[in-house]
Amino acid sequence: MGPDAGPAQLLPVGVDGPAGGAARVALILHDVFGYPFAEVAQITGRTPAACRQLASSARRRVRAAQPPATPTARQAGLVRDFKNAWEAKDIDALIGLLDPGATVTADGGGRVSAALRPIEGAEQIARYVVDIAGRAPSNLTILERTVNGQPGLVAQQDGVTVTVFAFDVAGDRITHIWAVRNPDKLRPWTAR
């Protein structure tokens, strides 16, 4: 999961700029699907350097179009409360931390188990994570870590990172959780 995986959403209409389509393609192919810029260049007919610049520009536009971020200390508190409620298997506490329209998106890369479709709704997410907690091996440890520059969680089994969780927060609720389980995307986390 790269440092800008959070903007793994389409650019909002109206903030595309003059190179909107190419910028959107470069951002999504690189940041969401993990294509190297050399391959993005082949697909778009531009140079790798131009694709890097387009993706960078698109990231800036996405960040500028987003509502103000929740202060990091408050977000860290929400993530910590989520971790504690998850470990306690407290469905009501989890529902209270999640926005009613919250979504979980998981990425197993077809190599490890993960939810195949996004999970939507606070109650559905709470029940899903409590079910996971009930099936987790005893040697699984959930750690609070910085993920993409924001408070997040890292699950380790026998010291090996098996999942990285990134969170979007609006106000005092968690609105989106990205759960990356794809071993190829977790390689940068194995050396930590």
Secondary structure, 3 states (H helix, E strand, C coil): CCCCCCCCCCCCCCCCCCCHHHHHHHHHHHHHCCCCHHHHHHHHCCCHHHHHHHHHHHHHHHHHHCCCCCCHHHHHHHHHHHHHHHHHCCHHHHHHHEEEEEEEEEECCCCCCCCCCCEECHHHHHHHHHHHHHHCCCCEEEEEEEECCEEEEEEEECCEEEEEEEEEEECCEEEEEEEECCHHHHHHHHCC
